[in-house]
C-alpha cells in the first residue's frame, strides 16, 4: 500500500492535546477502510443521536 504525506492544522487547547488527536486520527485511518471512515464522518456530522450514543458507550 502506498503512503501519502499531508500537512494539516488541528484545533486544540494545547500542543499535547493536538498530538493526542493526531495519534488518534492516524490510528483510525490505519484500522478503518476509506468507506468506514467516510461513513463515520457522515454519521458524526449528520446524526447527533448516534454520536451521543457512541460517546456514552465510550465513556466520554
Short mmCIF file of the C-alpha atoms (twelve columns), coordinates in Angstrom:
data_MODEL
# 
_entry.id   MODEL 
# 
loop_
_atom_site.group_PDB 
_atom_site.id 
_atom_site.type_symbol 
_atom_site.label_atom_id 
_atom_site.label_alt_id 
_atom_site.label_comp_id 
_atom_site.label_asym_id 
_atom_site.label_seq_id 
_atom_site.Cartn_x 
_atom_site.Cartn_y 
_atom_site.Cartn_z 
_atom_site.pdbx_PDB_model_num 
ATOM 1  C CA . UNK A 1  0.000   0.000  0.000  1 
ATOM 2  C CA . UNK A 2  1.274   3.470  -0.848 1 
ATOM 3  C CA . UNK A 3  1.899   6.107  1.791  1 
ATOM 4  C CA . UNK A 4  0.953   9.758  1.408  1 
ATOM 5  C CA . UNK A 5  2.027   12.698 3.491  1 
ATOM 6  C CA . UNK A 6  -0.125  15.724 4.344  1 
ATOM 7  C CA . UNK A 7  0.327   18.943 6.252  1 
ATOM 8  C CA . UNK A 8  -2.751  19.651 8.382  1 
ATOM 9  C CA . UNK A 9  -3.867  22.008 11.123 1 
ATOM 10 C CA . UNK A 10 -5.640  20.674 14.219 1 
ATOM 11 C CA . UNK A 11 -7.572  22.891 16.604 1 
ATOM 12 C CA . UNK A 12 -6.758  22.151 20.248 1 
ATOM 13 C CA . UNK A 13 -6.203  23.936 23.542 1 
ATOM 14 C CA . UNK A 14 -2.634  22.677 23.867 1 
ATOM 15 C CA . UNK A 15 0.023   21.075 21.710 1 
ATOM 16 C CA . UNK A 16 -0.283  17.926 23.825 1 
ATOM 17 C CA . UNK A 17 -3.984  17.730 23.010 1 
ATOM 18 C CA . UNK A 18 -3.251  18.262 19.314 1 
ATOM 19 C CA . UNK A 19 -0.653  15.479 19.394 1 
ATOM 20 C CA . UNK A 20 -3.173  13.135 21.051 1 
ATOM 21 C CA . UNK A 21 -5.784  13.978 18.412 1 
ATOM 22 C CA . UNK A 22 -3.308  13.316 15.607 1 
ATOM 23 C CA . UNK A 23 -2.327  9.978  17.133 1 
ATOM 24 C CA . UNK A 24 -5.993  9.004  17.400 1 
ATOM 25 C CA . UNK A 25 -6.681  10.078 13.815 1 
ATOM 26 C CA . UNK A 26 -3.768  8.108  12.415 1 
ATOM 27 C CA . UNK A 27 -4.885  5.040  14.372 1 
ATOM 28 C CA . UNK A 28 -8.400  5.337  12.946 1 
ATOM 29 C CA . UNK A 29 -7.009  5.813  9.446  1 
ATOM 30 C CA . UNK A 30 -4.842  2.715  9.741  1 
ATOM 31 C CA . UNK A 31 -7.560  0.457  11.180 1 
ATOM 32 C CA . UNK A 32 -10.629 1.561  9.173  1 
ATOM 33 C CA . UNK A 33 -11.233 1.467  5.440  1 
ATOM 34 C CA . UNK A 34 -11.970 4.585  3.394  1 
ATOM 35 C CA . UNK A 35 -15.642 3.568  3.269  1 
ATOM 36 C CA . UNK A 36 -15.800 3.067  7.054  1 
ATOM 37 C CA . UNK A 37 -14.085 6.397  7.773  1 
ATOM 38 C CA . UNK A 38 -16.372 8.229  5.358  1 
ATOM 39 C CA . UNK A 39 -19.463 6.685  6.957  1 
ATOM 40 C CA . UNK A 40 -18.162 7.534  10.438 1 
ATOM 41 C CA . UNK A 41 -17.565 11.164 9.466  1 
ATOM 42 C CA . UNK A 42 -21.008 11.381 7.846  1 
ATOM 43 C CA . UNK A 43 -22.651 9.985  10.991 1 
ATOM 44 C CA . UNK A 44 -20.792 12.407 13.263 1 
ATOM 45 C CA . UNK A 45 -21.792 15.392 11.120 1 
ATOM 46 C CA . UNK A 46 -25.390 14.371 10.412 1 
ATOM 47 C CA . UNK A 47 -26.633 12.163 13.258 1 
ATOM 48 C CA . UNK A 48 -26.159 13.741 16.697 1 
ATOM 49 C CA . UNK A 49 -28.173 10.973 18.392 1 
ATOM 50 C CA . UNK A 50 -25.854 8.213  17.174 1 
ATOM 51 C CA . UNK A 51 -22.846 10.387 18.001 1 
ATOM 52 C CA . UNK A 52 -24.125 10.941 21.548 1 
ATOM 53 C CA . UNK A 53 -24.777 7.206  21.969 1 
ATOM 54 C CA . UNK A 54 -21.266 6.370  20.755 1 
ATOM 55 C CA . UNK A 55 -19.741 8.887  23.180 1 
ATOM 56 C CA . UNK A 56 -21.788 7.443  26.033 1 
ATOM 57 C CA . UNK A 57 -20.720 3.905  25.089 1 
ATOM 58 C CA . UNK A 58 -17.077 5.033  25.005 1 
ATOM 59 C CA . UNK A 59 -17.419 6.773  28.375 1 
ATOM 60 C CA . UNK A 60 -16.627 10.267 27.106 1 
# 
